């Protein structure tokens, strides 16, 4: 769409439902604004250069103002008119860039605008890829990356493979003119994790929960188990997204891992816990699990989790956790499967996004999901055989 770029108009431009949309400035030919589905807006200068059509990045809006973008577009137009190719200059400059420079470029132009998990990329870089940071990108060889991958693999195969994948994507996105040193390196074989809490472990787990001094963390872990929701989603649960009367929790697309809103069923036991918390908080916080940190909600459950596992006897000989917080999510799915729930029902309950089953999920009503969750959570709480789990259980009929 062609329009005169003004701040009011660009601020008001909606994000497309999917993919990208390009809008063109009517004042400066070739000046283009790209808007992604995530709402990221970037200025480009677009035109043919010696035949091929090229998009030359100018910068992110609003970090780059409209007039700045127009001046840069005019400058690029002048360079092209004189026979120069601005992309050649950028490629030449990148040949002298270090891997650290390339990563910063990747983070700003690709990860932050398009990935909700970009902070994980930063952590991966800080923890594993610093040995490459000061090296000229053009001097990094496959043998260098192979040694780095093997060294990380001595500590953890999964981490080594993720680091290798990050090196590969940085080169493919920001240095496509250079040979990709991660290409052709064989990844370590990974075994998918299938850990979940069995009946005897649930009994020990619930007893350990009873001894947890923090009521907030007790409620957090029980709600995590009963909903199967991801840790980050439960931590950031807002009252505005919860309908306790209907027993539904809408996780917004901005918080959902797959980028789509997720309707999470709240079984009776979870509703009771949340009703109590709502009454206790009494409007003092928009969050179901408020905290004193900068986000306004509880932030880091690792210390409380380790204490619970220690009391439950679920640490290994080295004193390390044998169960992860994410395994609570896997526990719910496993108990659903044991109760005869179909993979489609389990996928809908846990918010999985799978190409082969997405269409089936979309046609399901929440009633079979609720029935399956009620059955699975009832079985888990019964297996817990503790005061806490008995309090969470609904009263038997006729009592």
Helices and strands as residue ranges (DSSP letters): E 2-3, H 7-12, E 20-25, E 31-36, E 41-49, E 52-61, H 66-81, H 86-95, H 99-106, I 107-111, H 112-114, H 118-124, I 125-129, H 130-133, G 137-139, H 142-153, H 157-174, H 199-210, H 215-227, H 231-235, G 239-241, E 242-243, E 248-251, E 262-265, H 268-281, H 302-312, H 326-338, H 343-350, H 358-363, H 366-384, H 387-392
